[in-house]
C-alpha cells in the first residue's frame, strides 16, 4: 500500500460511484437535448436565437400572465399566513380550489381529498410513476410522447412499453397496439391531452374508447392535462375524468401553461375514481406516503391558488388561446412550403406540432439530430429532434412565441432547408 508523507496509509479506492441509471434517464429529457443544441450555437451570429424547442412562452410580452395571478401572489406573501410548512398533500383551501376548478367540467363533483398538490406537473408524474412501480410491472406510454415519463420510469426500474399515436388519424391512440402490448403486469397507460408533442385534441368519442379499453385490460388511465383548455380547433377539450365511472382516472395538471407561469411550480395529481377502486388497492395511501418523503409546492403559491383559479376572467384565456391559434396557423401554413418537411396534421391544441423530415430531399443530413444541430449552428434556430420524443426523423416545433419571432424562425428554417436541398 502506498504511504503518504506522514506515514499514514493512502486509500487506493473510494467507496462511492455515480448511479449510471440517472445519467441515462437525464439524457432522455427535453432539457438535456435543448442544452446540447444551445451549446452548438455559433456565438458570432448576431441575430437573436429563435427558441422553437421549448414550451415556455413566458419570456414573451404577449404571453404575460394575468394581473389577477400576480396580485394573488403578492396578497399571499403580504398576508404572512403562508410562510410556514404546509401539509405534504397541500393546504386545504388550495386543494378545495383545484377540486372546484376541475369539477366545473365533470359529472361528479371532486372533493379536496381527491386532490394532491405537487411541485409542478413533473412532481405529479414522478409521484404516480413511483407509486405504481412493482418488480414485474410495466406501463404503457404514447409514442411520440413526453420523455419525462420514460426518464422517471427508468430511474424506478419500471418497464416501459410504447403504443403508437396515428398521424393519419390526427394522432389518435392506436388502441390495437395498446391491446397487443398489455399483459397481466400492466399497471397503467398514459395519455396527454391536449397533446404534447403532437398538438392534437382527442374527441369525446375517442376518449371513451380509451377508457373502455383500459377497463377491459384492468388498468388505470393517467391523463396528463397540463395543457387543459388550450384547444383552438374543431374538437373542444374534454377532461378524461368524464369517463371515471368506466375506469379509474388519475388527472395530472398545473397552472403552468394555461396561466403561462411554468416557473411558479404548482401542479396537481387528482383522483377520479367514483367506484373506489384505487382506494381499495392502496394507491391513495401510497401517494400520500410518497409525498411525505418528497418536496412540497411552495406554501405562498398554494395560498394564491384560490384567487388565481376563481378570479381570472374569461377574456384572459380567450386572448391567450387566440394568440396561440394565430401562431399555430402561421406555423402550419409556413411549414407547408418548406422543402423536406411535411406536417401531416394541423395543430389544434397545446403549443406544439410534429413535422416529418423527408431526408431524401437533403444533400448532407443523415437524421433529425444532425438537422437540428446544423440548424442551430447556421441559423440560430432551436428545434427539438423527434427522436427526443420517440419518433426518429421527425421534429417537434413549438409555436407559442412572439408572432414576429415565429415568422422569422420559419423564414430561417426555410432558408436552411433550401440551402441543404439536393441541387437538380
Secondary structure, DSSP 8 states (H G I E B T S, - for coil): --B-TTS-B-----S----HHHHHHHHTSHHHHHHHHHTTS-TT--S--EEESSS-GGGSGGG---HHHHHHHHHHHHHTSSSS---TT--HHHHHHHHHHHHTT-SS---GGGEEEESHHHHHHHHHHHHT--TT-EEEEEES--THHHHHHHHHT-EEEEEEEEGGGTTEE-HHHHHHH--TTEEEEEEESS-TTT-----HHHHHHHHHHHHHHT-EEEEE-TTTT-B-SSS----GGGGTTTS-EEEEEESTTTTT-GGG--EEEEEE-TT-HHHHTTHHHHHHHHHHTS----HHHHHHHHHHHHH--HHHHHHHHHHHHHHHHHHHHHHHTSTTEE--S---BTTEEEEEE-GGGBSS--SHHHHHHHHHHHH-EEEEEGGGGT-TTEEEEE--S-HHHHHHHHHHHHHHHHHHB---
